[in-house]
Amino acid sequence: MADQVAAPGARPGWRDGVRYLVGAGIGVLVLVLLFGRRGELASAWRELGRARPAWVLAAILAEAASLTLYALLQRRVLRLADAAMPMPALLAVTLANDAIANTMPGEPAVSSAYRYRYYRRYGATGASAGWTIFTILIAQAIGMSLVLLIGVLVALAASASAQAAGAALAGLVIVVGAGAVLVRRDLVLALAAASVRGVRRITGHPRGRAGARIESTLARMGEIPLSRAATAGVVALATGVWLADFCCLLCSFGAVRAPVPWAGVLLAYGVAQVAGSLPIVPGGIGIIDGSLAVILAAYGAGRVPALSATLAYRIVSFWLAIALGWCTVAVLAAITRRRRRMGL
């Protein structure tokens, strides 16, 4: 399966392009609807113009910490799969992957294929590279589930309600279920292999060597061990990625001199990230911005402070990261071309 992700056929087609354009249109529409009040938007931009440099720097450092933790997460999982990759290369791939994932149509296949090729370039087997991508994906889901659960509990604790127990139970079910998927990934991979065989019987695809390669890769991925202690370490790193990004949001409040609505800020962050993960909207444009500002305002931040803090956070965590990421993509592409010319 991992080989197929990295294959030329995994490149985005016209359907992915249409989906990308539709998603971008939806994001722009949401922004127009939310920021339609020019007075509030103008006030928010004025606050950004008076942003405190020290807090802006703190927000940048927090986002840099989030990206560094993601690189460490990749290194940790690669080592569990008996593969290795130096930290500078992992940091570069992290920046490039973040830009691709937030702007390219055909996600998440394109960014996964990009990482897969770089893992292979540094000596990882197809099974190790595919297993690493799969494990990180599940670990990130668990980490976000934990963040969202804590956010729900904090928000409910601020206004005690009989719904608190039900919300906490639902959150725990999600976290335990995601953890079970990571620990018993052999069952998930077996189900994936069975699904491939079933699809092949019905449609005839994937056929021949491609089908055999997918089943072989899935089988090898199932043989890579992952103990409970290793699982806890991987999940802790994945959770740290989200929490460092959340700290970027907190620093954004300081940058625009806005009070932090502590009762709902973590919940707002978690809900916005989950909403922004919908694949139809590239990078969650409009969706993350809108849902975050609306929930923050609902918890007492005020419309203008919530909007200005959200804009500051997205400028650092999204637009600045994308700009650096695409510069990194260009540098890595140039290095790859030079190595090919030298026959390396």
SERO-4910 file (N, C-alpha, C, O; in steps of 0.05 Angstrom, whole numbers):
BEGIN
 pado doro    nc1    nc2    nc3   cac1   cac2   cac3    cc1    cc2    cc3    oc1    oc2    oc3
  Met    A     17    -24      0      0      0      0     17     25      0     12     44    -14
  Ala    A     39     25     16     56     48     18     70     53     -9     74     76    -17
  Asp    A     78     32    -23     90     35    -49     70     48    -68     78     65    -84
  Gln    A     45     41    -66     25     52    -84     21     82    -78     15     98    -97
  Val    A     22     89    -53     19    117    -46     41    134    -59     36    156    -68
  Ala    A     65    123    -60     87    138    -71     89    135   -101    106    149   -113
  Ala    A     73    119   -113     75    115   -142     64    139   -157     49    155   -146
  Pro    A     72    141   -183     62    164   -198     32    165   -199     21    187   -200
  Gly    A     18    143   -198    -11    143   -198    -24    156   -174    -47    162   -175
  Ala    A     -8    160   -153    -18    173   -129    -19    203   -131    -28    217   -113
  Arg    A     -8    214   -154     -9    243   -158    -37    253   -161    -54    238   -171
  Pro    A    -42    278   -153    -70    288   -155    -79    289   -184    -65    298   -202
  Gly    A   -104    281   -188   -117    282   -214   -136    305   -216   -137    322   -198
  Trp    A   -152    306   -238   -170    328   -241   -191    329   -220   -200    351   -213
  Arg    A   -200    306   -210   -220    305   -189   -209    319   -163   -223    334   -150
  Asp    A   -184    313   -157   -171    326   -134   -169    356   -138   -173    372   -119
  Gly    A   -163    364   -163   -162    393   -168   -188    407   -165   -190    429   -154
  Val    A   -210    393   -174   -237    405   -171   -244    407   -142   -255    427   -132
  Arg    A   -237    385   -127   -243    385    -98   -228    407    -84   -238    420    -66
  Tyr    A   -203    412    -93   -187    433    -81   -199    460    -86   -201    477    -68
  Leu    A   -208    465   -111   -220    491   -117   -246    495   -102   -251    517    -92
  Val    A   -262    474   -100   -287    476    -85   -281    482    -56   -294    499    -44
  Gly    A   -262    468    -45   -255    472    -17   -244    500    -12   -251    513      8
  Ala    A   -227    510    -30   -217    537    -27   -240    557    -29   -240    577    -14
  Gly    A   -259    552    -47   -282    569    -49   -299    570    -23   -308    591    -15
  Ile    A   -302    546    -11   -317    545     14   -302    560     36   -314    575     52
  Gly    A   -275    557     37   -260    572     57   -262    602     53   -265    616     73
  Val    A   -260    611     28   -263    640     23   -291    650     31   -294    671     43
  Leu    A   -312    634     25   -339    641     32   -342    644     62   -355    663     71
  Val    A   -331    625     77   -333    626    106   -319    652    116   -330    665    134
  Leu    A   -296    658    105   -282    682    114   -298    707    108   -299    725    124
  Val    A   -310    707     84   -326    731     77   -350    734     96   -356    756    105
  Leu    A   -363    711    102   -386    713    120   -379    721    148   -393    737    161
  Leu    A   -356    711    158   -347    717    185   -336    745    188   -340    758    208
  Phe    A   -321    753    167   -307    779    169   -322    800    153   -310    820    145
  Gly    A   -347    795    148   -363    814    132   -366    841    145   -370    861    132
  Arg    A   -364    841    171   -366    867    185   -339    881    184   -321    874    198
  Arg    A   -337    900    166   -311    912    160   -300    926    185   -276    928    188
  Gly    A   -318    937    202   -308    951    225   -292    933    244   -271    940    254
  Glu    A   -303    908    249   -290    889    266   -264    880    254   -243    877    267
  Leu    A   -264    874    228   -240    865    214   -219    886    214   -195    881    219
  Ala    A   -227    911    209   -208    933    210   -196    937    238   -172    942    240
  Ser    A   -212    934    258   -202    936    286   -183    914    292   -162    918    305
  Ala    A   -189    890    282   -171    867    287   -144    872    273   -123    866    285
  Trp    A   -144    882    249   -119    887    235   -103    910    249    -79    909    249
  Arg    A   -117    929    260   -103    950    275    -89    939    299    -67    947    306
  Glu    A   -102    920    313    -90    906    336    -65    891    327    -45    891    341
  Leu    A    -66    879    303    -43    864    293    -20    883    287      3    877    292
  Gly    A    -27    907    278     -6    927    272      8    936    297     31    946    295
  Arg    A     -5    934    320      7    942    345     16    918    362     20    920    386
  Ala    A     20    895    348     27    871    363     54    874    378     72    887    368
  Arg    A     55    861    401     79    862    417    101    843    405     96    819    403
  Pro    A    124    854    398    145    837    385    153    813    402    158    792    391
  Ala    A    155    817    428    164    795    445    144    772    444    153    749    444
  Trp    A    119    778    445     99    756    443     97    744    415     92    720    413
  Val    A    102    760    395    103    749    368    126    729    366    123    707    354
  Leu    A    149    737    377    172    719    377    166    693    392    174    672    384
  Ala    A    152    696    415    145    673    431    126    654    415    129    630    417
  Ala    A    108    666    400     90    650    383    105    635    362    100    611    356
  Ile    A    125    648    350    142    635    329    158    612    341    160    591    330
  Leu    A    169    617    365    184    596    379    167    572    386    175    549    385
  Ala    A    142    578    395    124    556    402    117    539    377    116    515    379
  Glu    A    113    553    354    107    538    330    132    522    321    130    500    310
  Ala    A    156    534    324    180    520    318    183    495    335    193    474    326
  Ala    A    175    498    361    176    474    379    157    453    369    164    429    371
  Ser    A    134    460    359    114    441    349    126    426    326    123    401    324
  Leu    A    138    440    307    150    427    284    174    409    292    178    388    280
  Thr    A    189    418    311    212    402    321    202    376    334    214    355    330
  Leu    A    181    378    350    170    354    362    159    335    341    161    311    345
  Tyr    A    148    346    319    139    328    298    162    313    285    160    290    278
  Ala    A    185    328    282    209    315    271    219    293    290    226    271    282
  Leu    A    218    299    316    226    279    336    207    255    336    216    232    340
  Leu    A    181    260    332    162    238    330    169    220    306    167    196    309
  Gln    A    175    232    284    183    215    261    208    199    266    209    175    260
  Arg    A    228    212    279    252    197    285    247    174    304    259    152    301
  Arg    A    230    179    324    224    158    343    210    134    330    218    111    335
  Val    A    191    139    313    176    117    300    194    103    279    192     79    277
  Leu    A    211    118    265    229    106    246    248     87    260    255     65    250
  Arg    A    258     95    284    276     78    299    262     52    308    274     31    309
  Leu    A    237     55    316    222     31    323    219     11    300    217    -13    304
  Ala    A    220     22    276    219      5    252    246     -1    241    249     -9    218
  Asp    A    267      2    258    295     -4    250    304     13    226    319      3    209
  Ala    A    296     38    226    305     57    205    316     81    219    310     86    243
  Ala    A    331     97    205    343    121    217    344    143    197    347    139    173
  Met    A    342    168    207    343    192    190    353    215    208    343    219    230
  Pro    A    373    230    199    384    251    216    364    274    221    346    279    204
  Met    A    366    287    244    347    308    251    346    331    231    324    340    225
  Pro    A    369    341    220    366    363    201    349    355    177    332    371    167
  Ala    A    352    330    167    335    321    145    306    319    153    288    325    137
  Leu    A    301    309    177    274    306    187    261    334    190    237    337    185
  Leu    A    276    353    200    265    380    203    258    392    176    237    405    173
  Ala    A    275    387    156    269    398    129    245    384    117    228    398    105
  Val    A    243    358    120    220    343    110    194    352    124    173    353    112
  Thr    A    197    358    150    173    367    166    163    393    155    139    396    151
  Leu    A    180    412    150    172    438    139    160    435    111    139    446    105
  Ala    A    173    419     94    163    414     67    136    400     68    117    407     53
  Asn    A    134    379     84    109    364     86     86    381     96     64    378     87
  Asp    A     91    399    115     70    417    126     60    435    104     35    439    102
  Ala    A     77    446     87     69    463     65     52    448     45     32    458     36
  Ile    A     61    424     38     47    408     18     20    400     28      0    401     14
  Ala    A     19    391     54     -6    381     65    -27    403     67    -51    398     65
  Asn    A    -18    429     70    -37    451     73    -45    465     48    -62    483     48
  Thr    A    -32    458     25    -37    473      1    -43    456    -24    -55    465    -43
  Met    A    -34    431    -24    -36    414    -48    -63    400    -49    -72    390    -28
  Pro    A    -75    397    -72    -98    379    -75    -90    350    -73    -66    344    -77
  Gly    A   -109    333    -68   -103    304    -66    -92    295    -39    -80    274    -37
  Glu    A    -97    312    -19    -88    304      8   -106    283     20   -130    282     14
  Pro    A    -95    264     38    -68    265     48    -48    249     32    -25    245     41
  Ala    A    -55    239      9    -38    221     -7    -12    235    -15      9    222    -15
  Val    A    -13    260    -23     10    274    -34     32    278    -13     55    270    -17
  Ser    A     25    288     11     45    293     32     55    266     42     78    264     49
  Ser    A     38    246     44     47    219     52     67    208     33     87    196     40
  Ala    A     61    211      7     80    202    -14    107    216    -12    128    205    -16
  Tyr    A    105    242     -6    130    258     -4    147    248     19    171    243     15
  Arg    A    135    244     42    150    233     65    161    205     59    183    198     65
  Tyr    A    144    189     47    151    161     41    176    160     24    194    145     29
  Arg    A    178    177      3    201    177    -14    226    185      1    248    174     -4
  Tyr    A    224    205     19    247    213     34    256    192     55    280    189     59
  Tyr    A    237    179     67    244    157     85    260    136     69    280    126     79
  Arg    A    250    128     46    263    108     29    291    118     21    310    102     20
  Arg    A    293    144     15    319    154      6    340    151     28    364    149     21
  Tyr    A    332    152     53    351    149     75    353    120     85    362    115    107
  Gly    A    344    101     69    348     73     75    326     57     87    328     34     92
  Ala    A    303     70     93    280     56    104    268     37     83    267     44     59
  Thr    A    259     14     91    246     -5     73    218      6     67    208     24     81
  Gly    A    205     -6     47    178      2     40    159     -3     64    142     14     70
  Ala    A    163    -25     77    146    -32    100    150    -12    123    131     -3    136
  Ser    A    176     -6    129    182     13    150    171     41    145    160     54    163
  Ala    A    174     50    120    164     77    113    134     78    115    122     97    127
  Gly    A    120     57    105     91     57    106     81     54    135     62     67    142
  Trp    A     95     37    151     87     34    179     91     59    194     74     66    212
  Thr    A    112     74    188    117    100    202     95    120    197     85    132    215
  Ile    A     87    122    172     66    141    165     40    133    178     25    150    189
  Phe    A     33    107    178      9     97    190      9    102    220    -11    111    231
  Thr    A     31     96    233     33     99    262     31    128    271     17    134    290
  Ile    A     45    146    256     43    174    263     15    185    260      6    201    276
  Leu    A      1    176    239    -26    185    234    -44    178    258    -60    195    267
  Ile    A    -43    153    267    -59    144    290    -51    158    315    -68    166    331
  Ala    A    -25    161    320    -15    175    344    -25    204    345    -32    213    366
  Gln    A    -25    217    322    -35    245    322    -64    246    328    -74    264    342
  Ala    A    -79    226    318   -108    225    324   -113    222    354   -130    234    366
  Ile    A    -96    204    367    -99    200    395    -92    226    411   -105    234    429
  Gly    A    -70    239    402    -61    263    415    -82    285    414    -87    298    434
  Met    A    -95    288    390   -116    308    388   -140    301    405   -153    318    416
  Ser    A   -146    275    406   -169    265    423   -164    272    452   -182    281    466
  Leu    A   -139    269    461   -133    276    489   -136    306    493   -147    315    514
  Val    A   -125    322    475   -127    351    477   -156    360    478   -164    376    494
  Leu    A   -172    348    460   -200    356    458   -215    347    484   -233    362    493
  Leu    A   -209    324    494   -221    314    519   -215    332    542   -233    339    557
  Ile    A   -190    341    545   -183    359    566   -197    386    563   -207    398    582
  Gly    A   -199    395    538   -214    420    533   -243    418    540   -254    437    551
  Val    A   -255    396    534   -284    392    542   -287    392    572   -305    405    582
  Leu    A   -269    378    586   -271    376    615   -267    404    628   -281    411    647
  Val    A   -247    419    618   -242    446    629   -267    464    625   -275    478    642
  Ala    A   -278    463    600   -301    480    594   -325    472    611   -339    490    620
  Leu    A   -329    446    615   -352    438    631   -348    443    661   -367    449    675
  Ala    A   -323    442    670   -317    448    698   -323    477    704   -330    484    727
  Ala    A   -321    494    684   -326    522    689   -356    527    694   -363    547    707
  Ser    A   -373    509    683   -402    511    688   -411    483    693   -419    469    674
  Ala    A   -411    474    718   -417    446    725   -444    438    714   -463    453    715
  Ser    A   -445    415    702   -469    406    689   -470    375    690   -450    362    692
  Ala    A   -494    365    688   -498    336    687   -487    324    662   -483    300    660
  Gln    A   -482    341    641   -472    331    616   -442    325    617   -431    313    599
  Ala    A   -429    334    639   -400    331    641   -392    301    640   -373    294    627
  Ala    A   -406    285    655   -399    257    656   -402    244    629   -385    228    621
  Gly    A   -424    250    615   -428    239    588   -407    247    569   -397    231    553
  Ala    A   -400    273    569   -379    283    551   -352    271    557   -337    263    539
  Ala    A   -346    268    583   -320    256    590   -319    226    582   -299    217    572
  Leu    A   -342    212    585   -343    184    577   -339    181    547   -325    164    538
  Ala    A   -353    199    532   -350    197    503   -322    203    494   -311    189    477
  Gly    A   -309    222    507   -281    228    501   -262    205    507   -244    199    492
  Leu    A   -267    193    530   -250    170    538   -254    147    518   -234    133    512
  Val    A   -278    142    509   -283    121    490   -267    126    464   -255    107    453
  Ile    A   -267    151    455   -252    158    431   -222    153    435   -208    141    418
  Val    A   -211    162    458   -183    159    463   -175    129    465   -155    121    454
  Val    A   -191    114    481   -185     85    484   -187     71    457   -171     54    451
  Gly    A   -207     78    442   -210     65    415   -187     71    397   -177     53    384
  Ala    A   -178     96    396   -155    103    380   -130     89    390   -114     80    374
  Gly    A   -127     87    416   -104     73    427   -104     44    420    -83     32    415
  Ala    A   -128     32    421   -130      3    414   -122     -1    385   -109    -22    378
  Val    A   -129     18    367   -121     15    339    -91     15    336    -80      0    320
  Leu    A    -77     33    352    -48     34    350    -35      9    362    -16     -1    350
  Val    A    -44      0    385    -32    -24    397    -38    -49    381    -20    -65    377
  Arg    A    -63    -52    372    -70    -76    356    -72    -69    326    -91    -76    312
  Arg    A    -51    -55    317    -50    -48    288    -50    -73    270    -57    -71    247
  Asp    A    -42    -96    282    -42   -121    265    -70   -127    256    -74   -137    233
  Leu    A    -90   -122    273   -118   -127    265   -126   -107    243   -140   -115    224
  Val    A   -118    -82    245   -125    -62    225   -112    -69    199   -124    -67    178
  Leu    A    -86    -77    200    -72    -84    175    -84   -109    162    -86   -111    138
  Ala    A    -92   -128    179   -105   -152    168   -131   -145    155   -138   -156    134
  Leu    A   -147   -127    167   -171   -117    155   -166   -103    129   -181   -106    109
  Ala    A   -144    -87    128   -137    -73    103   -130    -93     81   -138    -89     58
  Ala    A   -115   -114     88   -108   -134     68   -132   -149     58   -135   -154     34
  Ala    A   -151   -155     76   -176   -168     68   -192   -150     50   -205   -159     31
  Ser    A   -192   -124     56   -207   -105     39   -195   -104     11   -210   -103     -9
  Val    A   -168   -105      9   -155   -104    -17   -163   -129    -33   -169   -127    -57
  Arg    A   -163   -152    -20   -171   -177    -34   -200   -176    -43   -207   -185    -65
  Gly    A   -217   -165    -25   -245   -163    -32   -250   -145    -56   -266   -151    -74
  Val    A   -237   -122    -56   -239   -103    -78   -229   -115   -104   -240   -111   -126
  Arg    A   -208   -131   -102   -196   -143   -126   -215   -164   -137   -217   -166   -162
  Arg    A   -229   -179   -120   -248   -198   -130   -271   -185   -145   -282   -195   -165
  Ile    A   -280   -161   -135   -303   -148   -146   -295   -132   -171   -309   -133   -192
  Thr    A   -273   -117   -170   -266    -99   -192   -243   -109   -209   -240    -99   -232
  Gly    A   -228   -128   -199   -205   -137   -214   -180   -121   -209   -159   -126   -221
  His    A   -182   -100   -192   -159    -83   -186   -155    -82   -156   -175    -84   -141
  Pro    A   -130    -78   -146   -106    -78   -161    -98   -106   -170   -101   -125   -155
  Arg    A    -88   -109   -194    -82   -135   -205    -52   -139   -207    -36   -121   -205
  Gly    A    -44   -164   -212    -16   -171   -217      3   -164   -195     -2   -167   -172
  Arg    A     26   -153   -204     47   -146   -186     39   -124   -166     48   -124   -143
  Ala    A     22   -105   -175     13    -84   -157     -2    -95   -133      4    -87   -110
  Gly    A    -21   -113   -139    -36   -125   -117    -19   -141    -98    -22   -140    -74
  Ala    A      0   -156   -109     18   -173    -93     36   -155    -76     41   -161    -53
  Arg    A     44   -132    -87     62   -114    -73     47   -101    -49     59    -98    -28
  Ile    A     22    -94    -53      7    -82    -31      3   -102     -9      8    -95     15
  Glu    A     -4   -127    -15     -8   -147      6     18   -153     20     18   -157     44
  Ser    A     40   -154      5     66   -160     17     74   -138     36     85   -143     58
  Thr    A     70   -113     28     76    -90     45     60    -90     71     71    -85     92
  Leu    A     34    -95     68     17    -96     92     26   -118    111     26   -115    135
  Ala    A     34   -141    100     43   -164    117     68   -156    132     71   -162    155
  Arg    A     87   -143    118    112   -135    131    108   -113    152    121   -113    173
  Met    A     89    -95    147     82    -74    166     71    -87    192     77    -77    214
  Gly    A     56   -109    189     45   -122    213     66   -136    230     60   -142    253
  Glu    A     89   -141    218    110   -154    233    128   -136    250    144   -145    266
  Ile    A    125   -109    246    141    -90    262    129    -88    290    106    -81    292
  Pro    A    145    -93    311    134    -93    338    130    -65    349    144    -46    340
  Leu    A    111    -61    367    105    -36    380     95    -42    408     71    -49    411
  Ser    A    112    -40    428    104    -47    456     87    -25    467     84     -3    456
  Arg    A     75    -31    491     58    -11    504     75     14    512     65     36    510
  Ala    A     99      9    522    116     31    530    123     49    506    123     73    507
  Ala    A    129     36    483    135     51    459    111     66    449    113     89    440
  Thr    A     87     54    452     62     67    444     58     92    461     51    113    450
  Ala    A     63     90    487     59    113    505     79    136    497     71    159    498
  Gly    A    104    129    491    123    149    483    115    163    457    118    187    455
  Val    A    106    147    438     98    159    412     73    177    416     73    199    404
  Val    A     54    168    432     30    185    436     37    210    451     26    232    446
  Ala    A     56    208    471     65    232    485     77    253    467     72    277    469
  Leu    A     94    244    448    106    262    429     85    275    411     85    299    405
  Ala    A     66    258    401     44    268    384     27    289    398     19    309    387
  Thr    A     22    284    424      6    303    440     22    329    444     11    351    443
  Gly    A     48    326    448     65    349    450     65    367    426     67    392    428
  Val    A     63    355    402     61    371    377     37    389    378     39    413    372
  Trp    A     14    378    386    -10    394    388     -8    416    410    -16    439    406
  Leu    A      3    408    433      4    427    455     23    451    449     18    473    458
  Ala    A     45    445    435     63    467    428     49    486    408     53    510    410
  Asp    A     33    475    390     18    491    371     -3    508    387     -8    531    380
  Phe    A    -15    495    407    -34    509    424    -21    532    439    -33    554    442
  Cys    A      4    529    447     19    550    460     23    574    441     24    597    450
  Cys    A     26    568    415     27    589    396      2    606    396      4    631    394
  Leu    A    -21    593    399    -46    608    401    -47    625    427    -55    648    425
  Leu    A    -38    614    449    -37    630    474    -19    654    471    -26    676    481
  Cys    A      4    650    459     22    673    455     10    694    437     16    718    439
  Ser    A     -7    685    418    -21    704    400    -39    723    415    -42    746    408
  Phe    A    -51    713    437    -68    730    454    -50    752    466    -58    775    467
  Gly    A    -27    744    476     -9    764    488      1    784    467      4    807    474
  Ala    A      4    774    443     14    792    422     -5    815    416      3    837    410
  Val    A    -31    809    417    -51    829    410    -64    841    435    -85    855    434
  Arg    A    -52    836    459    -61    847    484    -90    839    491   -105    856    501
  Ala    A    -97    815    485   -124    805    490   -124    786    514   -105    770    516
  Pro    A   -144    786    531   -145    767    553   -152    739    543   -168    736    524
  Val    A   -141    719    555   -145    691    546   -170    681    560   -172    681    585
  Pro    A   -190    671    545   -214    658    557   -207    630    565   -214    611    551
  Trp    A   -195    627    589   -184    601    597   -205    579    598   -198    556    593
  Ala    A   -230    585    603   -250    564    605   -255    551    578   -263    527    578
  Gly    A   -251    564    556   -258    552    530   -236    553    509   -241    544    487
  Val    A   -212    563    516   -192    566    495   -182    539    485   -178    536    461
  Leu    A   -178    519    503   -169    493    494   -190    479    478   -184    465    458
  Leu    A   -215    481    487   -237    469    472   -240    482    444   -243    468    424
  Ala    A   -238    509    443   -239    522    417   -217    513    398   -222    509    375
  Tyr    A   -193    510    409   -170    501    393   -175    473    382   -172    468    358
  Gly    A   -184    454    400   -189    427    391   -211    425    370   -207    411    350
  Val    A   -233    438    375   -255    437    356   -247    449    329   -253    438    308
  Ala    A   -232    471    329   -223    483    304   -204    465    289   -206    463    264
  Gln    A   -186    451    303   -168    433    289   -183    409    277   -177    401    255
  Val    A   -202    399    292   -218    376    281   -234    385    257   -235    371    237
  Ala    A   -246    408    259   -262    419    236   -244    424    212   -252    419    189
  Gly    A   -220    434    217   -202    441    196   -190    416    183   -178    419    161
  Ser    A   -192    393    195   -181    368    184   -198    357    161   -190    338    148
  Leu    A   -222    368    157   -239    359    135   -223    362    109   -214    384    103
  Pro    A   -220    341     93   -202    342     70   -212    360     47   -196    365     29
  Ile    A   -237    368     48   -247    384     25   -236    413     26   -236    426      5
  Val    A   -228    422     49   -218    450     51   -188    449     55   -179    440     76
  Pro    A   -172    459     36   -143    458     39   -133    474     63   -139    498     65
  Gly    A   -119    461     81   -108    475    104   -128    485    123   -121    501    141
  Gly    A   -153    477    120   -174    488    138   -178    518    135   -187    531    154
  Ile    A   -171    529    111   -174    558    107   -203    566    111   -221    555     99
  Gly    A   -207    586    128   -234    595    134   -247    579    156   -260    591    174
  Ile    A   -245    553    155   -258    536    174   -245    538    202   -258    543    222
  Ile    A   -218    535    203   -204    538    228   -207    567    238   -213    571    262
  Asp    A   -202    586    221   -203    614    229   -231    621    240   -234    633    261
  Gly    A   -252    613    225   -279    620    233   -288    606    258   -298    619    277
  Ser    A   -284    579    260   -293    565    284   -278    573    308   -289    575    330
  Leu    A   -252    579    305   -236    587    328   -245    614    339   -249    617    363
  Ala    A   -249    633    321   -257    660    329   -285    660    342   -290    673    362
  Val    A   -303    644    330   -331    643    340   -332    631    368   -345    642    386
  Ile    A   -318    608    372   -319    595    398   -305    612    419   -314    614    442
  Leu    A   -282    625    412   -269    642    431   -286    665    440   -287    673    463
  Ala    A   -300    677    420   -319    699    427   -341    689    445   -350    704    463
  Ala    A   -351    664    440   -373    653    456   -364    649    485   -381    650    503
  Tyr    A   -338    645    490   -329    641    517   -318    667    530   -304    666    549
  Gly    A   -326    689    518   -320    715    531   -296    730    521   -289    750    534
  Ala    A   -284    721    500   -260    736    490   -267    762    477   -250    780    476
  Gly    A   -291    765    468   -299    789    453   -293    785    423   -273    772    416
  Arg    A   -310    796    406   -307    790    377   -281    800    365   -267    785    352
  Val    A   -274    825    371   -250    836    359   -224    823    371   -207    815    356
  Pro    A   -222    821    398   -198    807    409   -196    778    399   -174    769    393
  Ala    A   -219    763    397   -218    736    388   -209    735    359   -193    718    352
  Leu    A   -219    753    343   -211    754    315   -182    761    311   -168    749    295
  Ser    A   -172    781    326   -145    790    323   -125    768    333   -105    764    320
  Ala    A   -132    754    355   -115    732    364   -115    709    344    -94    697    340
  Thr    A   -138    703    333   -139    682    313   -123    688    288   -108    671    278
  Leu    A   -125    713    279   -109    721    255    -79    720    261    -63    711    245
  Ala    A    -71    729    285    -43    727    293    -33    698    293    -11    692    284
  Tyr    A    -49    681    305    -42    653    307    -39    640    280    -20    625    275
  Arg    A    -58    646    261    -58    634    235    -35    645    218    -24    631    201
  Ile    A    -28    670    221     -6    681    206     20    667    213     36    661    196
  Val    A     24    661    239     48    647    247     47    617    241     66    606    229
  Ser    A     26    604    249     25    575    248     18    564    220     24    541    213
  Phe    A      5    581    203     -3    572    177     12    586    154     27    573    139
  Trp    A      9    612    152     21    626    129     51    627    130     64    623    110
  Leu    A     62    633    154     91    634    156    103    606    152    124    603    139
  Ala    A     90    586    164    100    558    161     98    549    132    116    535    122
  Ile    A     77    557    117     75    550     89     97    563     73    110    550     56
  Ala    A    102    589     78    123    603     63    151    589     67    165    585     48
  Leu    A    157    583     92    182    570     98    183    541     86    203    532     77
  Gly    A    159    528     87    157    501     77    162    499     47    177    481     38
  Trp    A    151    517     32    155    516      3    183    524     -5    194    515    -25
  Cys    A    196    542     11    224    547      6    241    522     11    260    517     -3
  Thr    A    233    507     32    247    482     38    242    462     15    261    447      8
  Val    A    218    460      5    213    442    -18    231    449    -41    242    430    -53
  Ala    A    234    474    -47    252    482    -69    281    475    -64    295    465    -82
  Val    A    290    479    -39    318    472    -33    322    442    -35    342    433    -46
  Leu    A    304    426    -24    306    397    -25    306    387    -54    320    369    -61
  Ala    A    289    399    -70    287    391    -99    314    397   -113    323    382   -129
  Ala    A    326    421   -107    351    428   -119    373    409   -110    390    400   -126
  Ile    A    373    401    -84    393    382    -74    390    355    -88    410    342    -95
  Thr    A    365    347    -92    360    321   -105    369    321   -134    382    302   -143
  Arg    A    364    343   -148    373    345   -176    404    344   -178    415    332   -195
  Arg    A    417    358   -159    446    358   -159    457    331   -154    477    323   -166
  Arg    A    446    316   -135    455    289   -129    451    271   -153    468    253   -158
  Arg    A    429    274   -167    424    257   -190    445    263   -212    455    244   -225
  Arg    A    451    289   -216    472    295   -236    499    284   -229    515    277   -246
  Met    A    504    282   -202    530    271   -193    529    241   -191    550    229   -185
  Gly    A    506    229   -196    504    200   -196    502    188   -168    509    165   -164
  Leu    A    494    204   -148    492    194   -121    465    183   -115    459    174    -93
***
